[in-house]
Amino acid sequence: MNIYRRLGDEVATSEARELAEQLMAWHDAMVKHLRVLSLRQDGRCDEDCPHQDAASLWAAAEGMFGERARELAFLRTHGHGRGLQAERMAVQARGGRATGLEGAPS
């Protein structure tokens, strides 16, 4: 089961389940974005980049799921704002391979 959905179901409110759905959609968009970004020569994001939503979604996840939000490693990494430049360097160091498959549906 998807970790976002599991946490939403454990809190068992409509707000938690709605946030879980948003997080799943963001996760999928972010993984796709990182894959595309790794193929670009300039490593620049589009205007409508999922990076922009990461910090607010991380804050919402912490507020909704409390300490359990720490399980959302992919969101936490991007939501803590470690810096887009550092992230690009990490993608390049991996030879253009994006990560972030934890939390993906199993």
C-alpha positions, 0 to 999 in steps of 0.5 A: 500500500502507498505510504501516503494513503496509509498515513491518511487512513491511519488519521482517518479524517477526510482532511488527512485522506485529501492531503494523502491524495495531494501528496500522492499526486505531488510525488508522481509529478516530482518523480517525473519532473526529476527524470526530465530534469536529469535529461536536460543540459541546463538542469533548469526547472519549468515554471510550473515545477513541483519543487514549488509545492514541496515546502508547503506540502511538507509543512502540511504533512507534519501538521497532519501526521505529526512525527509519522511524517518523518516516514515520508523521506522523499517529501521531507528531502524536497520539502526541507528546501535543501536547495534546488542547486544541491539537488541538481548536483546530486542528480548529475552525480548519479549520472542523471538518474532521479530517485524517489520511489519510496512511497510509490504504490506497491 
